[in-house]
Amino acid sequence: MKTVITPGTTKDLLKQYNFKMSKSLGQNFLINEGILDEIISGSELTKEDGVLEIGPGMGALTQKLCESSGKVLAVELDKRLIPILNVTLFGFDNFKLINDDILKINLKEVLQENFGDKPAKVVANLPYYITTPIIMKLLEDKLNLRSITIMVQKEVGDRLKAAPGGKDYGALSVAVQYYSKPTQIAFVPPDSFIPRPEVDSVVIKLDILDKPPVELEDEKMFFRVVKASFGQRRKTLLNALSSGDFGLSKEGIKQLLDSLGIDEKRRGETLSLQEFADIANRIKQNLNK
């Protein structure tokens, strides 16, 4: 095993393997041991836990995951990193690597094969260019997960945990908070990486909820309402929903909002999850008549 958590050893490995960073893959390798320790602490790992890591890079975080958990399954797209990971993870018999695209594999099957029926924990420094698709795959596929602890660009982290009424609150905020409880556990400055990114980062933990915080008659309808409400942020709720193809006239939408005590002139970013749920449930009831 060779440590990769310092700038010096990371640079040595890059030189040894003639490895060139890929901008298209969003490669920024974490070298700040203090941040690595905060990620491990925040993810609350035990030796009983199975961990899914997405994008292990050169293995700095992976080493600590192997030391702190029962088993680590890492999914890495870049096959050029496999020889490096074979060096940095040598000696860890609780480590398994899959060279594949996280967005294309059947994660439900992979988790079942590697962890059985026990809920796994995701811990990862996500590639920033595909952060949102990865988060939504992890949540929407309704995998057997206990928590998701991820490094993301700060502006994305702000969106994940945003409350109604602010500029950061949007469809992503609603979706994430429907499935989980987000908490920021660390701020990560640019000099924590090689190469240094141009943005600040944060570590966010998503504790998966046993059940959603709102009761729905139709989950798909809920997300259709959310999508329509945020489709054009400058539109009032009445105009946004009237353009949403819900089988109701504009007057019908107005009456529906009035019946729920929701001002038609409000905008989507002001609505709580409960208000989105109320609208979706009422639309569904009207369609069932």
ChimeraX commands (.cxc) that place a marker at each C-alpha (Angstrom):
marker #1 position 0.00,0.00,0.00 radius 0.5
marker #1 position 1.25,3.48,-0.86 radius 0.5
marker #1 position -0.23,6.59,0.67 radius 0.5
marker #1 position -1.65,9.17,-1.75 radius 0.5
marker #1 position -2.96,11.80,0.64 radius 0.5
marker #1 position -0.08,14.28,0.35 radius 0.5
marker #1 position 0.70,16.51,-2.64 radius 0.5
marker #1 position 4.14,14.93,-2.92 radius 0.5
marker #1 position 3.07,11.30,-3.08 radius 0.5
marker #1 position 0.17,12.11,-5.38 radius 0.5
marker #1 position 2.48,13.91,-7.79 radius 0.5
marker #1 position 4.95,11.00,-7.61 radius 0.5
marker #1 position 2.25,8.54,-8.65 radius 0.5
marker #1 position 1.01,10.80,-11.42 radius 0.5
marker #1 position 4.54,11.01,-12.77 radius 0.5
marker #1 position 5.27,7.31,-12.30 radius 0.5
marker #1 position 2.20,6.28,-14.31 radius 0.5
marker #1 position 2.41,9.24,-16.71 radius 0.5
marker #1 position -1.17,10.04,-15.72 radius 0.5
marker #1 position -2.73,13.16,-17.24 radius 0.5
marker #1 position -5.82,14.60,-15.56 radius 0.5
marker #1 position -8.97,14.47,-17.66 radius 0.5
marker #1 position -11.01,17.67,-17.66 radius 0.5
marker #1 position -13.85,15.85,-19.40 radius 0.5
marker #1 position -14.05,13.45,-16.44 radius 0.5
marker #1 position -13.84,16.26,-13.89 radius 0.5
marker #1 position -10.78,14.80,-12.19 radius 0.5
marker #1 position -9.64,16.66,-9.07 radius 0.5
marker #1 position -7.91,14.44,-6.52 radius 0.5
marker #1 position -8.41,15.19,-2.82 radius 0.5
marker #1 position -5.13,15.53,-0.88 radius 0.5
marker #1 position -6.25,17.19,2.36 radius 0.5
marker #1 position -6.09,14.57,5.11 radius 0.5
marker #1 position -8.12,16.73,7.49 radius 0.5
marker #1 position -11.01,16.81,5.00 radius 0.5
marker #1 position -10.70,13.07,4.43 radius 0.5
marker #1 position -11.05,12.54,8.18 radius 0.5
marker #1 position -14.10,14.83,8.30 radius 0.5
marker #1 position -15.75,12.79,5.53 radius 0.5
marker #1 position -15.10,9.55,7.41 radius 0.5
marker #1 position -16.36,11.03,10.68 radius 0.5
marker #1 position -19.44,12.55,9.07 radius 0.5
marker #1 position -20.42,9.33,7.31 radius 0.5
marker #1 position -20.44,7.53,10.69 radius 0.5
marker #1 position -18.97,4.30,9.39 radius 0.5
marker #1 position -18.62,1.12,11.40 radius 0.5
marker #1 position -16.97,-2.21,10.65 radius 0.5
marker #1 position -20.46,-3.55,9.95 radius 0.5
marker #1 position -21.02,-1.16,7.05 radius 0.5
marker #1 position -20.78,-1.81,3.34 radius 0.5
marker #1 position -19.72,1.27,1.37 radius 0.5
marker #1 position -20.25,2.24,-2.26 radius 0.5
marker #1 position -17.66,4.76,-3.47 radius 0.5
marker #1 position -18.17,6.52,-6.79 radius 0.5
marker #1 position -15.02,7.73,-8.52 radius 0.5
marker #1 position -12.24,6.59,-6.15 radius 0.5
marker #1 position -9.59,8.44,-8.17 radius 0.5
marker #1 position -6.19,7.43,-6.82 radius 0.5
marker #1 position -7.59,5.94,-3.63 radius 0.5
marker #1 position -6.93,8.54,-0.92 radius 0.5
marker #1 position -10.48,8.41,0.45 radius 0.5
marker #1 position -10.78,4.72,-0.44 radius 0.5
marker #1 position -7.95,3.77,1.91 radius 0.5
marker #1 position -9.71,5.40,4.85 radius 0.5
marker #1 position -13.03,3.83,3.85 radius 0.5
marker #1 position -11.40,0.40,3.88 radius 0.5
marker #1 position -9.92,1.08,7.32 radius 0.5
marker #1 position -13.26,2.26,8.73 radius 0.5
marker #1 position -15.85,-0.10,7.22 radius 0.5
marker #1 position -16.48,-3.76,6.52 radius 0.5
marker #1 position -16.37,-3.70,2.73 radius 0.5
marker #1 position -15.80,-1.06,0.05 radius 0.5
marker #1 position -17.11,-1.36,-3.49 radius 0.5
marker #1 position -15.67,1.35,-5.75 radius 0.5
marker #1 position -16.96,2.18,-9.23 radius 0.5
marker #1 position -14.41,3.95,-11.44 radius 0.5
marker #1 position -14.99,4.91,-15.07 radius 0.5
marker #1 position -11.38,5.75,-16.02 radius 0.5
marker #1 position -9.53,2.50,-16.73 radius 0.5
marker #1 position -6.20,4.39,-16.60 radius 0.5
marker #1 position -6.60,4.59,-12.82 radius 0.5
marker #1 position -6.84,0.84,-12.29 radius 0.5
marker #1 position -3.04,0.22,-12.14 radius 0.5
marker #1 position -2.69,3.06,-9.60 radius 0.5
marker #1 position -5.54,1.74,-7.47 radius 0.5
marker #1 position -4.00,-1.71,-7.54 radius 0.5
marker #1 position -0.97,-0.14,-5.84 radius 0.5
marker #1 position -2.68,2.21,-3.41 radius 0.5
marker #1 position -5.25,-0.38,-2.29 radius 0.5
marker #1 position -2.88,-3.33,-2.22 radius 0.5
marker #1 position -3.32,-5.27,0.99 radius 0.5
marker #1 position -6.96,-4.33,1.60 radius 0.5
marker #1 position -8.91,-7.57,1.28 radius 0.5
marker #1 position -12.20,-5.73,1.86 radius 0.5
marker #1 position -11.88,-3.70,-1.36 radius 0.5
marker #1 position -13.49,-4.45,-4.73 radius 0.5
marker #1 position -13.24,-2.34,-7.89 radius 0.5
marker #1 position -15.69,-2.16,-10.79 radius 0.5
marker #1 position -14.47,-0.39,-13.94 radius 0.5
marker #1 position -17.75,0.95,-15.30 radius 0.5
marker #1 position -20.03,3.97,-15.66 radius 0.5
marker #1 position -22.05,4.55,-12.49 radius 0.5
marker #1 position -24.94,5.95,-14.54 radius 0.5
marker #1 position -25.21,2.83,-16.70 radius 0.5
marker #1 position -24.84,-0.08,-14.29 radius 0.5
marker #1 position -27.75,-1.71,-12.50 radius 0.5
marker #1 position -26.97,-0.47,-9.00 radius 0.5
marker #1 position -29.79,-2.40,-7.38 radius 0.5
marker #1 position -28.29,-5.67,-8.60 radius 0.5
marker #1 position -24.71,-4.61,-7.81 radius 0.5
marker #1 position -25.58,-3.66,-4.24 radius 0.5
marker #1 position -27.50,-6.89,-3.71 radius 0.5
marker #1 position -24.60,-8.96,-5.06 radius 0.5
marker #1 position -22.03,-7.25,-2.85 radius 0.5
marker #1 position -23.91,-6.34,0.32 radius 0.5
marker #1 position -26.94,-8.61,0.34 radius 0.5
marker #1 position -30.02,-7.22,2.06 radius 0.5
marker #1 position -28.08,-4.90,4.34 radius 0.5
marker #1 position -28.41,-1.15,3.60 radius 0.5
marker #1 position -25.18,0.30,2.20 radius 0.5
marker #1 position -23.69,3.76,2.63 radius 0.5
marker #1 position -22.47,5.86,-0.28 radius 0.5
marker #1 position -19.34,7.93,0.35 radius 0.5
marker #1 position -17.80,9.75,-2.60 radius 0.5
marker #1 position -16.02,12.74,-4.05 radius 0.5
marker #1 position -18.35,13.09,-7.03 radius 0.5
marker #1 position -17.24,14.26,-10.49 radius 0.5
marker #1 position -18.77,17.75,-10.57 radius 0.5
marker #1 position -19.88,17.61,-14.21 radius 0.5
marker #1 position -22.37,14.81,-13.49 radius 0.5
marker #1 position -23.16,15.45,-9.82 radius 0.5
marker #1 position -26.91,15.95,-10.22 radius 0.5
marker #1 position -27.54,12.88,-12.45 radius 0.5
marker #1 position -25.64,10.69,-9.98 radius 0.5
marker #1 position -27.54,12.04,-6.96 radius 0.5
marker #1 position -30.88,11.57,-8.68 radius 0.5
marker #1 position -29.99,8.02,-9.79 radius 0.5
marker #1 position -29.07,7.11,-6.21 radius 0.5
marker #1 position -32.36,8.53,-4.91 radius 0.5
marker #1 position -34.85,7.75,-7.67 radius 0.5
marker #1 position -33.75,4.13,-8.10 radius 0.5
marker #1 position -34.83,3.62,-4.47 radius 0.5
marker #1 position -31.76,1.62,-3.63 radius 0.5
marker #1 position -31.12,-0.09,-0.32 radius 0.5
marker #1 position -29.11,2.82,1.12 radius 0.5
marker #1 position -28.81,4.23,4.61 radius 0.5
marker #1 position -27.01,7.45,3.75 radius 0.5
marker #1 position -25.15,9.30,0.99 radius 0.5
marker #1 position -22.12,11.38,2.00 radius 0.5
marker #1 position -20.76,13.28,-0.99 radius 0.5
marker #1 position -18.37,16.06,-1.91 radius 0.5
marker #1 position -20.02,18.50,-4.29 radius 0.5
marker #1 position -19.50,22.00,-5.63 radius 0.5
marker #1 position -20.63,24.51,-2.99 radius 0.5
marker #1 position -23.40,25.96,-5.13 radius 0.5
marker #1 position -24.85,22.47,-5.60 radius 0.5
marker #1 position -24.59,21.82,-1.86 radius 0.5
marker #1 position -26.49,25.06,-1.25 radius 0.5
marker #1 position -29.25,23.83,-3.55 radius 0.5
marker #1 position -29.48,20.43,-1.91 radius 0.5
marker #1 position -30.20,21.89,1.53 radius 0.5
marker #1 position -32.02,25.09,0.51 radius 0.5
marker #1 position -35.26,26.07,2.23 radius 0.5
marker #1 position -38.29,27.52,0.39 radius 0.5
marker #1 position -38.06,31.19,-0.51 radius 0.5
marker #1 position -34.39,31.51,-1.38 radius 0.5
marker #1 position -32.67,31.70,-4.75 radius 0.5
marker #1 position -31.03,28.30,-4.24 radius 0.5
marker #1 position -34.33,26.47,-3.70 radius 0.5
marker #1 position -35.44,24.55,-6.76 radius 0.5
marker #1 position -36.61,21.22,-8.14 radius 0.5
marker #1 position -33.38,19.55,-7.00 radius 0.5
marker #1 position -33.95,20.80,-3.43 radius 0.5
marker #1 position -37.47,19.39,-3.39 radius 0.5
marker #1 position -36.43,16.02,-4.85 radius 0.5
marker #1 position -33.52,15.55,-2.46 radius 0.5
marker #1 position -35.57,16.58,0.57 radius 0.5
marker #1 position -38.39,14.27,-0.49 radius 0.5
marker #1 position -36.06,11.28,-0.22 radius 0.5
marker #1 position -33.57,12.40,2.44 radius 0.5
marker #1 position -32.49,14.83,5.13 radius 0.5
marker #1 position -29.48,16.87,3.93 radius 0.5
marker #1 position -26.82,18.22,6.30 radius 0.5
marker #1 position -23.57,19.99,5.48 radius 0.5
marker #1 position -20.66,18.44,7.36 radius 0.5
marker #1 position -17.61,20.20,5.91 radius 0.5
marker #1 position -16.44,23.15,3.81 radius 0.5
marker #1 position -13.62,22.28,1.40 radius 0.5
marker #1 position -11.35,25.01,-0.05 radius 0.5
marker #1 position -9.86,24.67,-3.56 radius 0.5
marker #1 position -6.32,24.03,-2.28 radius 0.5
marker #1 position -7.51,20.67,-0.92 radius 0.5
marker #1 position -7.22,19.19,-4.43 radius 0.5
marker #1 position -4.79,18.44,-7.22 radius 0.5
marker #1 position -5.36,20.12,-9.61 radius 0.5
marker #1 position -6.89,23.06,-7.76 radius 0.5
marker #1 position -10.49,23.69,-8.92 radius 0.5
marker #1 position -11.86,27.17,-9.42 radius 0.5
marker #1 position -14.76,26.62,-7.03 radius 0.5
marker #1 position -15.32,25.96,-3.33 radius 0.5
marker #1 position -16.68,22.59,-2.34 radius 0.5
marker #1 position -18.71,21.16,0.53 radius 0.5
marker #1 position -19.40,17.73,1.94 radius 0.5
marker #1 position -23.12,16.99,2.28 radius 0.5
marker #1 position -24.66,14.01,4.03 radius 0.5
marker #1 position -28.07,12.81,2.89 radius 0.5
marker #1 position -29.71,10.59,5.51 radius 0.5
marker #1 position -32.23,8.47,3.61 radius 0.5
marker #1 position -35.72,8.78,5.07 radius 0.5
marker #1 position -37.68,5.68,6.00 radius 0.5
marker #1 position -40.67,7.27,4.33 radius 0.5
marker #1 position -41.21,10.58,2.49 radius 0.5
marker #1 position -42.13,13.62,4.62 radius 0.5
marker #1 position -45.40,14.07,2.70 radius 0.5
marker #1 position -48.21,11.68,1.79 radius 0.5
marker #1 position -48.94,11.40,-1.91 radius 0.5
marker #1 position -51.65,9.83,-4.01 radius 0.5
marker #1 position -49.33,9.74,-7.02 radius 0.5
marker #1 position -45.57,10.29,-6.76 radius 0.5
marker #1 position -45.21,10.92,-10.50 radius 0.5
marker #1 position -47.84,13.64,-10.31 radius 0.5
marker #1 position -45.95,15.26,-7.42 radius 0.5
marker #1 position -42.78,15.54,-9.48 radius 0.5
marker #1 position -44.73,16.74,-12.52 radius 0.5
marker #1 position -46.11,19.57,-10.40 radius 0.5
marker #1 position -42.65,20.39,-9.05 radius 0.5
marker #1 position -41.13,20.39,-12.54 radius 0.5
marker #1 position -43.87,22.62,-13.94 radius 0.5
marker #1 position -43.63,25.04,-11.01 radius 0.5
marker #1 position -39.90,25.55,-11.50 radius 0.5
marker #1 position -39.97,25.32,-15.31 radius 0.5
marker #1 position -39.98,29.09,-15.68 radius 0.5
marker #1 position -39.11,30.65,-12.36 radius 0.5
marker #1 position -40.49,34.09,-13.25 radius 0.5
marker #1 position -43.96,32.74,-13.91 radius 0.5
marker #1 position -46.60,32.88,-11.23 radius 0.5
marker #1 position -47.79,29.54,-9.92 radius 0.5
marker #1 position -51.08,29.92,-11.82 radius 0.5
marker #1 position -49.35,30.47,-15.16 radius 0.5
marker #1 position -46.72,27.81,-14.56 radius 0.5
marker #1 position -49.26,25.12,-13.67 radius 0.5
marker #1 position -51.59,26.18,-16.47 radius 0.5
marker #1 position -48.77,25.35,-18.89 radius 0.5
marker #1 position -48.20,21.97,-17.27 radius 0.5
marker #1 position -50.71,19.85,-19.23 radius 0.5
marker #1 position -52.63,18.63,-16.18 radius 0.5
marker #1 position -55.95,18.34,-17.99 radius 0.5
marker #1 position -57.32,21.44,-16.23 radius 0.5
marker #1 position -58.14,24.86,-17.61 radius 0.5
marker #1 position -56.48,27.97,-16.24 radius 0.5
marker #1 position -59.68,28.71,-14.36 radius 0.5
marker #1 position -59.66,25.16,-13.03 radius 0.5
marker #1 position -56.10,25.61,-11.75 radius 0.5
marker #1 position -57.12,28.92,-10.17 radius 0.5
marker #1 position -60.03,27.32,-8.35 radius 0.5
marker #1 position -57.82,24.45,-7.21 radius 0.5
marker #1 position -55.24,26.83,-5.73 radius 0.5
marker #1 position -57.99,28.89,-4.10 radius 0.5
marker #1 position -59.46,25.77,-2.50 radius 0.5
marker #1 position -56.05,25.03,-0.94 radius 0.5
marker #1 position -55.56,28.60,0.27 radius 0.5
marker #1 position -52.51,29.06,-1.97 radius 0.5
marker #1 position -52.10,32.47,-3.61 radius 0.5
marker #1 position -52.05,32.03,-7.39 radius 0.5
marker #1 position -49.46,34.84,-7.69 radius 0.5
marker #1 position -46.85,32.98,-5.67 radius 0.5
marker #1 position -43.93,31.36,-7.44 radius 0.5
marker #1 position -42.70,27.79,-7.20 radius 0.5
marker #1 position -39.64,28.67,-5.13 radius 0.5
marker #1 position -41.88,29.77,-2.24 radius 0.5
marker #1 position -43.75,26.47,-1.88 radius 0.5
marker #1 position -43.00,23.89,0.79 radius 0.5
marker #1 position -42.96,20.16,0.06 radius 0.5
marker #1 position -46.35,19.92,1.77 radius 0.5
marker #1 position -47.84,22.57,-0.52 radius 0.5
marker #1 position -46.49,20.80,-3.61 radius 0.5
marker #1 position -48.01,17.58,-2.25 radius 0.5
marker #1 position -51.37,19.26,-1.61 radius 0.5
marker #1 position -51.50,20.59,-5.18 radius 0.5
marker #1 position -50.49,17.23,-6.69 radius 0.5
marker #1 position -53.03,15.32,-4.59 radius 0.5
marker #1 position -55.84,17.72,-5.49 radius 0.5
marker #1 position -55.03,17.52,-9.22 radius 0.5
marker #1 position -55.05,13.73,-8.98 radius 0.5
marker #1 position -58.40,13.79,-7.18 radius 0.5
marker #1 position -59.89,16.03,-9.88 radius 0.5
marker #1 position -58.62,13.73,-12.65 radius 0.5
marker #1 position -60.19,10.72,-10.91 radius 0.5
marker #1 position -63.64,12.25,-10.81 radius 0.5
marker link #1:1,2 radius 0.2
marker link #1:2,3 radius 0.2
marker link #1:3,4 radius 0.2
marker link #1:4,5 radius 0.2
marker link #1:5,6 radius 0.2
marker link #1:6,7 radius 0.2
marker link #1:7,8 radius 0.2
marker link #1:8,9 radius 0.2
marker link #1:9,10 radius 0.2
marker link #1:10,11 radius 0.2
marker link #1:11,12 radius 0.2
marker link #1:12,13 radius 0.2
marker link #1:13,14 radius 0.2
marker link #1:14,15 radius 0.2
marker link #1:15,16 radius 0.2
marker link #1:16,17 radius 0.2
marker link #1:17,18 radius 0.2
marker link #1:18,19 radius 0.2
marker link #1:19,20 radius 0.2
marker link #1:20,21 radius 0.2
marker link #1:21,22 radius 0.2
marker link #1:22,23 radius 0.2
marker link #1:23,24 radius 0.2
marker link #1:24,25 radius 0.2
marker link #1:25,26 radius 0.2
marker link #1:26,27 radius 0.2
marker link #1:27,28 radius 0.2
marker link #1:28,29 radius 0.2
marker link #1:29,30 radius 0.2
marker link #1:30,31 radius 0.2
marker link #1:31,32 radius 0.2
marker link #1:32,33 radius 0.2
marker link #1:33,34 radius 0.2
marker link #1:34,35 radius 0.2
marker link #1:35,36 radius 0.2
marker link #1:36,37 radius 0.2
marker link #1:37,38 radius 0.2
marker link #1:38,39 radius 0.2
marker link #1:39,40 radius 0.2
marker link #1:40,41 radius 0.2
marker link #1:41,42 radius 0.2
marker link #1:42,43 radius 0.2
marker link #1:43,44 radius 0.2
marker link #1:44,45 radius 0.2
marker link #1:45,46 radius 0.2
marker link #1:46,47 radius 0.2
marker link #1:47,48 radius 0.2
marker link #1:48,49 radius 0.2
marker link #1:49,50 radius 0.2
marker link #1:50,51 radius 0.2
marker link #1:51,52 radius 0.2
marker link #1:52,53 radius 0.2
marker link #1:53,54 radius 0.2
marker link #1:54,55 radius 0.2
marker link #1:55,56 radius 0.2
marker link #1:56,57 radius 0.2
marker link #1:57,58 radius 0.2
marker link #1:58,59 radius 0.2
marker link #1:59,60 radius 0.2
marker link #1:60,61 radius 0.2
marker link #1:61,62 radius 0.2
marker link #1:62,63 radius 0.2
marker link #1:63,64 radius 0.2
marker link #1:64,65 radius 0.2
marker link #1:65,66 radius 0.2
marker link #1:66,67 radius 0.2
marker link #1:67,68 radius 0.2
marker link #1:68,69 radius 0.2
marker link #1:69,70 radius 0.2
marker link #1:70,71 radius 0.2
marker link #1:71,72 radius 0.2
marker link #1:72,73 radius 0.2
marker link #1:73,74 radius 0.2
marker link #1:74,75 radius 0.2
marker link #1:75,76 radius 0.2
marker link #1:76,77 radius 0.2
marker link #1:77,78 radius 0.2
marker link #1:78,79 radius 0.2
marker link #1:79,80 radius 0.2
marker link #1:80,81 radius 0.2
marker link #1:81,82 radius 0.2
marker link #1:82,83 radius 0.2
marker link #1:83,84 radius 0.2
marker link #1:84,85 radius 0.2
marker link #1:85,86 radius 0.2
marker link #1:86,87 radius 0.2
marker link #1:87,88 radius 0.2
marker link #1:88,89 radius 0.2
marker link #1:89,90 radius 0.2
marker link #1:90,91 radius 0.2
marker link #1:91,92 radius 0.2
marker link #1:92,93 radius 0.2
marker link #1:93,94 radius 0.2
marker link #1:94,95 radius 0.2
marker link #1:95,96 radius 0.2
marker link #1:96,97 radius 0.2
marker link #1:97,98 radius 0.2
marker link #1:98,99 radius 0.2
marker link #1:99,100 radius 0.2
marker link #1:100,101 radius 0.2
marker link #1:101,102 radius 0.2
marker link #1:102,103 radius 0.2
marker link #1:103,104 radius 0.2
marker link #1:104,105 radius 0.2
marker link #1:105,106 radius 0.2
marker link #1:106,107 radius 0.2
marker link #1:107,108 radius 0.2
marker link #1:108,109 radius 0.2
marker link #1:109,110 radius 0.2
marker link #1:110,111 radius 0.2
marker link #1:111,112 radius 0.2
marker link #1:112,113 radius 0.2
marker link #1:113,114 radius 0.2
marker link #1:114,115 radius 0.2
marker link #1:115,116 radius 0.2
marker link #1:116,117 radius 0.2
marker link #1:117,118 radius 0.2
marker link #1:118,119 radius 0.2
marker link #1:119,120 radius 0.2
marker link #1:120,121 radius 0.2
marker link #1:121,122 radius 0.2
marker link #1:122,123 radius 0.2
marker link #1:123,124 radius 0.2
marker link #1:124,125 radius 0.2
marker link #1:125,126 radius 0.2
marker link #1:126,127 radius 0.2
marker link #1:127,128 radius 0.2
marker link #1:128,129 radius 0.2
marker link #1:129,130 radius 0.2
marker link #1:130,131 radius 0.2
marker link #1:131,132 radius 0.2
marker link #1:132,133 radius 0.2
marker link #1:133,134 radius 0.2
marker link #1:134,135 radius 0.2
marker link #1:135,136 radius 0.2
marker link #1:136,137 radius 0.2
marker link #1:137,138 radius 0.2
marker link #1:138,139 radius 0.2
marker link #1:139,140 radius 0.2
marker link #1:140,141 radius 0.2
marker link #1:141,142 radius 0.2
marker link #1:142,143 radius 0.2
marker link #1:143,144 radius 0.2
marker link #1:144,145 radius 0.2
marker link #1:145,146 radius 0.2
marker link #1:146,147 radius 0.2
marker link #1:147,148 radius 0.2
marker link #1:148,149 radius 0.2
marker link #1:149,150 radius 0.2
marker link #1:150,151 radius 0.2
marker link #1:151,152 radius 0.2
marker link #1:152,153 radius 0.2
marker link #1:153,154 radius 0.2
marker link #1:154,155 radius 0.2
marker link #1:155,156 radius 0.2
marker link #1:156,157 radius 0.2
marker link #1:157,158 radius 0.2
marker link #1:158,159 radius 0.2
marker link #1:159,160 radius 0.2
marker link #1:160,161 radius 0.2
marker link #1:161,162 radius 0.2
marker link #1:162,163 radius 0.2
marker link #1:163,164 radius 0.2
marker link #1:164,165 radius 0.2
marker link #1:165,166 radius 0.2
marker link #1:166,167 radius 0.2
marker link #1:167,168 radius 0.2
marker link #1:168,169 radius 0.2
marker link #1:169,170 radius 0.2
marker link #1:170,171 radius 0.2
marker link #1:171,172 radius 0.2
marker link #1:172,173 radius 0.2
marker link #1:173,174 radius 0.2
marker link #1:174,175 radius 0.2
marker link #1:175,176 radius 0.2
marker link #1:176,177 radius 0.2
marker link #1:177,178 radius 0.2
marker link #1:178,179 radius 0.2
marker link #1:179,180 radius 0.2
marker link #1:180,181 radius 0.2
marker link #1:181,182 radius 0.2
marker link #1:182,183 radius 0.2
marker link #1:183,184 radius 0.2
marker link #1:184,185 radius 0.2
marker link #1:185,186 radius 0.2
marker link #1:186,187 radius 0.2
marker link #1:187,188 radius 0.2
marker link #1:188,189 radius 0.2
marker link #1:189,190 radius 0.2
marker link #1:190,191 radius 0.2
marker link #1:191,192 radius 0.2
marker link #1:192,193 radius 0.2
marker link #1:193,194 radius 0.2
marker link #1:194,195 radius 0.2
marker link #1:195,196 radius 0.2
marker link #1:196,197 radius 0.2
marker link #1:197,198 radius 0.2
marker link #1:198,199 radius 0.2
marker link #1:199,200 radius 0.2
marker link #1:200,201 radius 0.2
marker link #1:201,202 radius 0.2
marker link #1:202,203 radius 0.2
marker link #1:203,204 radius 0.2
marker link #1:204,205 radius 0.2
marker link #1:205,206 radius 0.2
marker link #1:206,207 radius 0.2
marker link #1:207,208 radius 0.2
marker link #1:208,209 radius 0.2
marker link #1:209,210 radius 0.2
marker link #1:210,211 radius 0.2
marker link #1:211,212 radius 0.2
marker link #1:212,213 radius 0.2
marker link #1:213,214 radius 0.2
marker link #1:214,215 radius 0.2
marker link #1:215,216 radius 0.2
marker link #1:216,217 radius 0.2
marker link #1:217,218 radius 0.2
marker link #1:218,219 radius 0.2
marker link #1:219,220 radius 0.2
marker link #1:220,221 radius 0.2
marker link #1:221,222 radius 0.2
marker link #1:222,223 radius 0.2
marker link #1:223,224 radius 0.2
marker link #1:224,225 radius 0.2
marker link #1:225,226 radius 0.2
marker link #1:226,227 radius 0.2
marker link #1:227,228 radius 0.2
marker link #1:228,229 radius 0.2
marker link #1:229,230 radius 0.2
marker link #1:230,231 radius 0.2
marker link #1:231,232 radius 0.2
marker link #1:232,233 radius 0.2
marker link #1:233,234 radius 0.2
marker link #1:234,235 radius 0.2
marker link #1:235,236 radius 0.2
marker link #1:236,237 radius 0.2
marker link #1:237,238 radius 0.2
marker link #1:238,239 radius 0.2
marker link #1:239,240 radius 0.2
marker link #1:240,241 radius 0.2
marker link #1:241,242 radius 0.2
marker link #1:242,243 radius 0.2
marker link #1:243,244 radius 0.2
marker link #1:244,245 radius 0.2
marker link #1:245,246 radius 0.2
marker link #1:246,247 radius 0.2
marker link #1:247,248 radius 0.2
marker link #1:248,249 radius 0.2
marker link #1:249,250 radius 0.2
marker link #1:250,251 radius 0.2
marker link #1:251,252 radius 0.2
marker link #1:252,253 radius 0.2
marker link #1:253,254 radius 0.2
marker link #1:254,255 radius 0.2
marker link #1:255,256 radius 0.2
marker link #1:256,257 radius 0.2
marker link #1:257,258 radius 0.2
marker link #1:258,259 radius 0.2
marker link #1:259,260 radius 0.2
marker link #1:260,261 radius 0.2
marker link #1:261,262 radius 0.2
marker link #1:262,263 radius 0.2
marker link #1:263,264 radius 0.2
marker link #1:264,265 radius 0.2
marker link #1:265,266 radius 0.2
marker link #1:266,267 radius 0.2
marker link #1:267,268 radius 0.2
marker link #1:268,269 radius 0.2
marker link #1:269,270 radius 0.2
marker link #1:270,271 radius 0.2
marker link #1:271,272 radius 0.2
marker link #1:272,273 radius 0.2
marker link #1:273,274 radius 0.2
marker link #1:274,275 radius 0.2
marker link #1:275,276 radius 0.2
marker link #1:276,277 radius 0.2
marker link #1:277,278 radius 0.2
marker link #1:278,279 radius 0.2
marker link #1:279,280 radius 0.2
marker link #1:280,281 radius 0.2
marker link #1:281,282 radius 0.2
marker link #1:282,283 radius 0.2
marker link #1:283,284 radius 0.2
marker link #1:284,285 radius 0.2
marker link #1:285,286 radius 0.2
marker link #1:286,287 radius 0.2
marker link #1:287,288 radius 0.2
marker link #1:288,289 radius 0.2
view
